[in-house]
Amino acid sequence: MTSFSKTPRRPSQGFSLVELMVGLTIGFIAVLIVTQSLSVFESHKRTTTAAVDAQENGLLALMAIEADIRKAAAGSNHPALFTCRNFFSYYQTVSGSGAPTAVSSFSTIPVLITDGVKADTISIQSGMRITGAAPTQLSSDMRMMPTGVPDHLELDVDRVYDLNGEPPNVGDPPADLVVVVNPDFGNCTLMRVSSKAGNMLSITNGPAGKTNEYNAPIAYMSTNNWPGFGTRAGQNNYQGALVFRVGSVELGGMRRATYTVDANSNLAASVAVTGAVAENSVVASEIVALQAQYGVSNTPQDKDIAAWVNPSGATWGAAALQANTAASVQNLQRIKAVRVAVVARSSKRDTDVVTAACANNNATNYGPCSWTDDSAANPAPAIDLRTASGDTEWQHYRYRVYQTVIPMRNLLWPDL
C-alpha cells in the first residue's frame, strides 16, 4: 500500500485589500491634518510677518517726520523772521540762460500742513546754520552803487566776522546767503554775499561768478517792485533792518523737507536745500494715511496750547497761512506744536472683514481712530481709507496707528 503524507500549509503573508485600504485612509487623514496645520501655521506666519512690517513702516515714517519737525525753525527762529509778509528772491543761472525765477525753497514758515482727504502734506523748514538765528543789524541804509557791470549794493552792518563772501582761495568757506528783514514793513529779501571789507558787505550782480545767481540787478528790482534800499522818495528806510545768515548753497542754506503719501501708498520725502535740486526718496511703504494738526495758543505770546486745529479753512488752511497778511503772520506765531498720526497697513489681504469702522465722539472713521475728540469744536483728525462711499475693501486689511505730539521747541526756547 502506498501512503501519502499531508504537508501543512504555511499561513499567507502581506496585507489584505481591506487592510491596505484602511491603512491608506489613515495615511490620507494624517497627511490632510499635517497639510491643514501647515497651511494654518503659514497663514498665521504671513499675518504676523505682515503686522511686523506694518509696525516697522509706521514707526519709521513717524520717526522721520518727528525728527524733522523737531528741527523746524532751527537757525531761523528769531521773532523778526515771522514778520515776513512779502518775500523777494531771485535766481538766474551763471550763464544767464533762461528767465530769472524765485527761489522756491525760500520761506520762513517752520511747518506748513496742506490738508488732504486721506493724507495731509507736511512741509518743514529749517536752517542749516544754527548761528543764523543771531542776526546782525544795518547801521545805515542800504546803498545802491550802480557801476555798470557789475552793479552792486552795500550793506553797512554791525559785524561781519561770521559771514563769508566769495572765497578768494580754493578751500575757503563758500559765500553765504543772507536774508534781510525789515520788521516794520514785513519785507524779507534773499541775497548772497559777494565780499566783505571792514563792516561792509557787498552784494554784487554781474556776468561772472556765482553771486549773480541770487543777486538781482538793480533794474530788475525796480521793474519788479522790490523794496527800496535807501531813503530817497518812494523807498523804505532800511536803517535798523536785520541781516540773517542763511548759510551757503554748497554747505546747505535753508532746508525744506516735504512729506506726503503717494499713489502707491508710500511715505515719500522731498528734501530741497536753497539753491539745490530737490532729492526725492521713499521713507516707508504701506502708509495709507497721514493726518496732522496744529497746536495753537490763544496769542502769539502764550506758550500753552489752547486748541488743536485742522489745517483747513479760512484761518488755518495752507493758503490762509501763506496769505502774507498781518493776521496770517499772527496765526503762524500762535502755532506751538504739531501732532501727527500715521496709519500703516499690513500688506496681507484677509478674506474676512478684519477691521471695522471706528467712531470718535464727533465722527465715524472709516479706518482706525487716532486721538479721542476733545470736543465738537476741537475734533481729532478724521481717517477715511475708502476709495469711494460704500467701499469696504479697506476692511480686509489690518492697520497700525502711530501718533505723537511734537513741540515746536525752536520757537518756544527763545522766549523761556
C-alpha positions as CSV (number, residue, x, y, z in Angstrom):
1,M,0.0,0.0,0.0
2,T,1.1,3.5,-0.8
3,S,0.8,6.1,1.9
4,F,0.6,9.9,1.4
5,S,1.8,12.4,4.0
6,K,0.0,15.8,4.0
7,T,2.3,18.8,4.4
8,P,0.7,21.5,6.5
9,R,0.1,24.8,4.7
10,R,2.0,27.9,5.7
11,P,-0.1,30.9,6.7
12,S,-0.4,33.6,4.0
13,Q,1.8,36.7,4.2
14,G,1.2,40.5,3.5
15,F,-1.9,42.8,3.7
16,S,-5.3,42.0,2.6
17,L,-7.1,44.5,0.4
18,V,-9.2,45.6,3.3
19,E,-6.2,46.2,5.5
20,L,-4.5,48.2,2.7
21,M,-7.5,50.4,2.2
22,V,-7.7,51.1,5.9
23,G,-4.0,52.0,6.1
24,L,-4.3,54.3,3.1
25,T,-7.3,56.0,4.6
26,I,-5.4,56.6,7.9
27,G,-2.4,57.9,6.0
28,F,-4.5,60.3,3.9
29,I,-6.2,61.6,7.1
30,A,-2.7,62.2,8.7
31,V,-1.4,63.9,5.6
32,L,-4.6,66.1,5.5
33,I,-4.2,67.0,9.1
34,V,-0.5,67.9,8.7
35,T,-1.2,69.9,5.5
36,Q,-4.0,71.8,7.2
37,S,-1.8,72.5,10.2
38,L,1.0,73.8,7.9
39,S,-1.5,75.9,6.0
40,V,-2.9,77.5,9.2
41,F,0.6,77.9,10.5
42,E,1.8,79.6,7.3
43,S,-1.3,81.9,7.2
44,H,-0.6,82.9,10.8
45,K,3.1,83.4,10.0
46,R,2.2,85.7,7.0
47,T,-0.2,87.6,9.1
48,T,2.4,88.1,11.9
49,T,5.1,89.0,9.4
50,A,2.9,91.5,7.6
51,A,1.9,93.0,11.0
52,V,5.6,93.3,12.0
53,D,6.3,95.0,8.6
54,A,3.4,97.4,9.2
55,Q,4.7,98.2,12.7
56,E,8.2,98.9,11.3
57,N,6.9,101.0,8.5
58,G,4.7,103.1,10.7
59,L,7.4,103.7,13.3
60,L,10.0,104.6,10.6
61,A,7.5,107.0,9.0
62,L,6.7,108.7,12.3
63,M,10.3,108.9,13.4
64,A,11.4,110.6,10.1
65,I,8.6,113.2,10.4
66,E,9.1,113.8,14.1
67,A,12.9,114.3,13.6
68,D,12.3,117.0,11.0
69,I,9.6,118.8,12.9
70,R,11.8,119.0,16.0
71,K,14.4,120.8,13.8
72,A,11.8,123.1,12.4
73,A,12.9,126.8,12.5
74,A,16.4,125.8,13.7
75,G,18.7,128.7,12.7
76,S,15.7,130.8,11.8
77,N,13.7,131.2,15.0
78,H,14.2,134.9,15.5
79,P,10.8,136.6,16.0
80,A,11.6,139.1,13.3
81,L,11.6,136.3,10.7
82,F,8.0,135.7,11.4
83,T,7.0,139.2,10.5
84,C,7.8,138.4,6.8
85,R,4.8,139.0,4.7
86,N,6.5,139.8,1.4
87,F,9.2,137.6,0.1
88,F,11.7,138.7,-2.5
89,S,14.2,136.3,-4.1
90,Y,16.0,135.9,-7.4
91,Y,17.7,133.1,-9.2
92,Q,19.5,133.2,-12.6
93,T,22.0,130.7,-14.0
94,V,25.6,131.8,-14.2
95,S,25.4,131.6,-18.0
96,G,22.4,133.9,-18.0
97,S,20.2,131.4,-19.9
98,G,16.5,131.2,-19.1
99,A,14.3,133.7,-17.3
100,P,15.1,134.6,-13.7
101,T,12.9,132.8,-11.2
102,A,12.1,133.0,-7.4
103,V,13.9,130.6,-5.1
104,S,11.1,128.1,-4.4
105,S,12.6,126.7,-1.1
106,F,12.9,130.2,0.4
107,S,10.4,130.6,3.2
108,T,10.3,131.4,6.9
109,I,7.2,129.2,7.8
110,P,8.6,126.5,10.1
111,V,5.8,123.9,9.4
112,L,3.1,124.1,6.8
113,I,0.4,121.4,6.6
114,T,-1.7,121.1,3.5
115,D,-5.0,119.3,4.2
116,G,-5.8,116.1,2.3
117,V,-8.7,113.6,2.4
118,K,-6.6,110.5,3.1
119,A,-3.2,112.1,3.7
120,D,-2.0,115.6,4.6
121,T,1.2,117.0,3.2
122,I,3.7,118.3,5.8
123,S,6.4,120.8,4.8
124,I,9.1,121.6,7.3
125,Q,11.6,124.4,7.1
126,S,14.9,124.7,9.0
127,G,18.2,126.5,8.6
128,M,21.4,124.6,8.1
129,R,23.3,127.2,10.2
130,I,22.3,127.5,13.9
131,T,24.0,130.9,14.1
132,G,21.5,132.2,11.6
133,A,19.2,132.9,14.5
134,A,21.6,135.6,15.7
135,P,21.3,138.5,13.2
136,T,23.5,141.5,12.6
137,Q,21.9,144.9,12.0
138,L,22.2,147.5,9.4
139,S,23.8,150.6,10.8
140,S,22.9,152.7,7.8
141,D,20.6,152.4,4.8
142,M,21.5,150.0,2.1
143,R,23.3,151.8,-0.7
144,M,22.7,151.2,-4.4
145,M,26.1,151.5,-6.1
146,P,25.5,151.1,-9.9
147,T,28.8,150.8,-11.6
148,G,27.7,149.5,-14.9
149,V,28.7,145.8,-15.0
150,P,28.6,144.6,-12.3
151,D,26.3,146.8,-10.2
152,H,26.0,146.1,-6.5
153,L,24.5,147.0,-3.2
154,E,26.4,147.8,0.0
155,L,25.2,146.7,3.5
156,D,26.9,148.5,6.4
157,V,26.3,146.1,9.3
158,D,27.3,145.9,12.9
159,R,29.5,142.7,12.4
160,V,30.8,140.6,9.6
161,Y,33.1,138.1,11.2
162,D,30.7,135.2,10.9
163,L,29.7,135.9,7.3
164,N,31.5,134.7,4.2
165,G,31.9,136.3,0.8
166,E,33.1,134.7,-2.3
167,P,36.2,132.6,-1.3
168,P,39.4,134.2,-2.6
169,N,41.3,130.9,-2.3
170,V,40.5,127.3,-3.0
171,G,39.3,125.6,0.1
172,D,38.0,128.7,1.8
173,P,34.4,128.7,3.0
174,P,31.8,129.4,0.3
175,A,29.8,132.6,0.2
176,D,26.8,132.9,2.4
177,L,23.2,133.6,1.6
178,V,21.6,136.2,3.8
179,V,18.0,137.3,4.5
180,V,17.5,141.0,5.1
181,V,14.3,141.6,7.2
182,N,12.6,144.9,7.7
183,P,10.2,144.1,10.6
184,D,8.4,147.4,10.2
185,F,7.2,146.6,6.7
186,G,7.3,142.8,6.7
187,N,9.7,142.6,3.8
188,C,12.2,139.8,3.5
189,T,14.9,139.7,0.8
190,L,17.2,136.8,0.0
191,M,20.7,137.7,-1.4
192,R,24.2,136.3,-1.5
193,V,27.3,138.0,-0.1
194,S,29.9,138.8,-2.7
195,S,32.7,140.2,-0.5
196,K,33.2,142.0,2.8
197,A,35.5,144.7,3.9
198,G,35.5,146.3,7.3
199,N,31.8,146.3,8.3
200,M,30.6,146.5,4.7
201,L,29.0,143.6,2.8
202,S,28.9,143.9,-0.9
203,I,26.0,142.3,-2.8
204,T,27.2,142.1,-6.4
205,N,25.3,141.2,-9.6
206,G,27.4,140.6,-12.7
207,P,28.0,138.2,-15.6
208,A,30.9,136.4,-13.8
209,G,31.0,134.5,-10.6
210,K,28.3,132.6,-8.6
211,T,26.9,135.6,-6.8
212,N,24.8,136.8,-9.7
213,E,22.8,133.6,-9.4
214,Y,21.0,135.0,-6.3
215,N,21.5,138.8,-6.6
216,A,19.1,140.6,-8.8
217,P,20.2,143.5,-10.9
218,I,19.0,146.9,-9.7
219,A,17.0,147.4,-12.8
220,Y,15.2,144.1,-12.1
221,M,14.5,145.2,-8.5
222,S,12.9,148.4,-9.8
223,T,10.9,146.7,-12.5
224,N,9.5,144.1,-10.1
225,N,8.8,146.5,-7.3
226,W,11.3,145.2,-4.8
227,P,11.5,147.1,-1.6
228,G,13.7,150.2,-1.7
229,F,17.2,150.2,-0.3
230,G,17.6,153.9,0.6
231,T,15.9,157.0,1.9
232,R,15.1,158.5,-1.5
233,A,11.4,159.3,-2.4
234,G,9.3,156.2,-2.6
235,Q,11.8,153.9,-0.9
236,N,11.7,152.3,2.5
237,N,14.3,153.3,5.1
238,Y,16.2,150.1,5.9
239,Q,18.3,151.5,8.7
240,G,17.9,149.1,11.7
241,A,16.9,146.2,9.4
242,L,18.2,142.8,10.4
243,V,20.6,140.6,8.4
244,F,20.3,136.8,9.0
245,R,22.9,134.3,7.8
246,V,21.1,131.5,6.0
247,G,24.3,129.6,5.1
248,S,26.0,128.7,1.8
249,V,24.4,126.9,-1.1
250,E,27.3,124.4,-1.2
251,L,27.0,123.6,2.5
252,G,23.3,124.0,2.8
253,G,21.1,127.1,3.2
254,M,17.5,126.8,4.2
255,R,16.3,123.2,4.1
256,R,12.7,122.3,3.3
257,A,11.5,118.7,3.8
258,T,8.1,117.7,2.5
259,Y,6.3,114.5,3.4
260,T,3.3,113.1,1.6
261,V,1.7,109.7,0.8
262,D,2.0,108.9,-2.9
263,A,-0.4,106.9,-5.1
264,N,1.5,103.7,-4.3
265,S,0.9,104.1,-0.5
266,N,4.5,105.1,0.1
267,L,5.5,107.8,2.5
268,A,7.5,110.0,0.1
269,A,10.0,112.7,1.2
270,S,11.2,115.5,-0.9
271,V,14.2,117.5,0.6
272,A,15.3,120.8,-1.0
273,V,18.1,122.9,0.2
274,T,18.3,126.5,-1.0
275,G,19.8,126.6,-4.5
276,A,19.9,122.8,-5.0
277,V,17.6,120.4,-6.8
278,A,15.2,118.5,-4.5
279,E,16.1,115.0,-3.7
280,N,13.1,112.6,-3.6
281,S,13.0,109.3,-1.7
282,V,10.6,106.7,-0.2
283,V,10.8,106.6,3.6
284,A,8.3,103.7,4.2
285,S,5.9,101.6,2.3
286,E,2.3,100.6,3.0
287,I,1.4,104.0,4.6
288,V,-2.2,104.7,3.8
289,A,-3.0,107.8,5.9
290,L,-1.1,110.8,7.3
291,Q,-3.0,113.2,9.4
292,A,-1.6,116.3,11.2
293,Q,-3.0,119.2,13.3
294,Y,-1.6,122.4,14.7
295,G,-1.5,123.0,18.4
296,V,-2.2,126.7,18.8
297,S,-2.1,129.2,21.7
298,N,-4.6,132.0,22.3
299,T,-2.0,134.7,21.5
300,P,1.5,134.7,19.9
301,Q,3.0,135.4,23.3
302,D,1.3,132.4,25.0
303,K,3.1,129.1,25.2
304,D,0.2,126.9,26.3
305,I,-1.8,125.1,23.7
306,A,-5.4,126.2,23.8
307,A,-6.7,124.0,21.0
308,W,-5.8,121.5,18.3
309,V,-7.0,122.7,14.8
310,N,-7.2,121.0,11.4
311,P,-5.1,122.6,8.7
312,S,-8.1,123.8,6.7
313,G,-10.4,126.7,6.4
314,A,-10.1,130.4,6.2
315,T,-7.8,130.6,9.3
316,W,-5.6,127.6,9.4
317,G,-5.6,126.4,5.8
318,A,-2.3,126.4,3.9
319,A,-3.4,129.2,1.6
320,A,-4.6,131.3,4.6
321,L,-1.3,131.0,6.4
322,Q,0.6,131.9,3.3
323,A,-1.6,134.9,2.6
324,N,1.1,137.4,3.7
325,T,-1.3,139.4,5.9
326,A,-0.9,140.7,9.4
327,A,-3.5,138.1,10.5
328,S,-1.6,135.2,8.9
329,V,1.6,136.3,10.5
330,Q,0.0,136.3,13.9
331,N,-1.6,132.9,13.3
332,L,1.8,131.5,12.4
333,Q,3.2,132.8,15.6
334,R,0.4,131.0,17.6
335,I,1.5,127.6,16.3
336,K,3.4,125.9,19.2
337,A,3.2,122.2,18.4
338,V,2.1,119.7,15.8
339,R,0.5,116.3,16.4
340,V,0.8,113.6,13.8
341,A,-1.0,110.3,13.2
342,V,0.5,107.8,10.7
343,V,-1.6,104.8,9.6
344,A,0.4,101.8,8.3
345,R,-1.3,98.9,6.6
346,S,-0.5,95.2,6.6
347,S,0.4,94.0,3.1
348,K,-1.6,90.8,3.6
349,R,-5.3,90.9,2.5
350,D,-7.6,88.8,4.6
351,T,-10.5,87.0,3.1
352,D,-12.7,88.0,6.0
353,V,-13.5,91.5,7.3
354,V,-10.9,92.2,10.0
355,T,-11.2,95.9,10.6
356,A,-14.4,97.8,11.5
357,A,-15.2,101.5,11.4
358,C,-14.2,103.4,14.5
359,A,-16.4,106.1,16.0
360,N,-15.0,109.1,17.8
361,N,-17.2,111.4,19.8
362,N,-17.9,113.6,16.8
363,A,-17.3,111.5,13.6
364,T,-17.1,108.0,12.2
365,N,-13.7,107.0,11.0
366,Y,-13.6,104.6,8.1
367,G,-10.4,103.1,9.4
368,P,-8.8,103.1,12.8
369,C,-9.1,106.1,15.2
370,S,-6.3,108.3,16.2
371,W,-6.9,110.6,19.2
372,T,-10.2,110.8,21.0
373,D,-12.1,114.0,20.3
374,D,-11.7,116.6,23.0
375,S,-14.9,118.4,21.9
376,A,-17.1,119.1,18.9
377,A,-15.1,122.3,18.4
378,N,-11.8,120.5,18.9
379,P,-12.1,117.3,16.8
380,A,-9.4,114.6,16.3
381,P,-8.1,114.1,12.8
382,A,-10.6,112.1,10.7
383,I,-9.3,109.0,9.0
384,D,-11.1,107.7,5.9
385,L,-9.5,104.8,4.0
386,R,-12.3,104.3,1.5
387,T,-11.8,104.9,-2.2
388,A,-15.4,105.9,-2.5
389,S,-18.6,106.0,-0.5
390,G,-19.7,102.4,0.3
391,D,-16.3,100.9,-0.3
392,T,-15.4,98.1,2.1
393,E,-12.2,96.8,0.6
394,W,-10.2,98.6,3.3
395,Q,-11.8,96.4,5.9
396,H,-9.9,93.3,4.7
397,Y,-6.6,94.7,5.9
398,R,-5.1,95.2,9.4
399,Y,-3.7,98.5,10.4
400,R,-1.3,100.1,13.0
401,V,-1.7,103.7,14.1
402,Y,1.3,105.6,15.4
403,Q,0.8,109.1,16.8
404,T,2.8,111.7,18.7
405,V,2.7,115.3,19.8
406,I,5.8,117.3,18.7
407,P,6.5,120.7,20.4
408,M,8.0,123.4,18.2
409,R,10.9,123.8,20.6
410,N,12.9,126.2,18.4
411,L,10.0,128.6,18.7
412,L,9.5,128.1,22.4
413,W,13.0,128.2,23.7
414,P,14.0,131.8,22.7
415,D,11.2,133.2,25.0
416,L,11.9,131.0,28.0
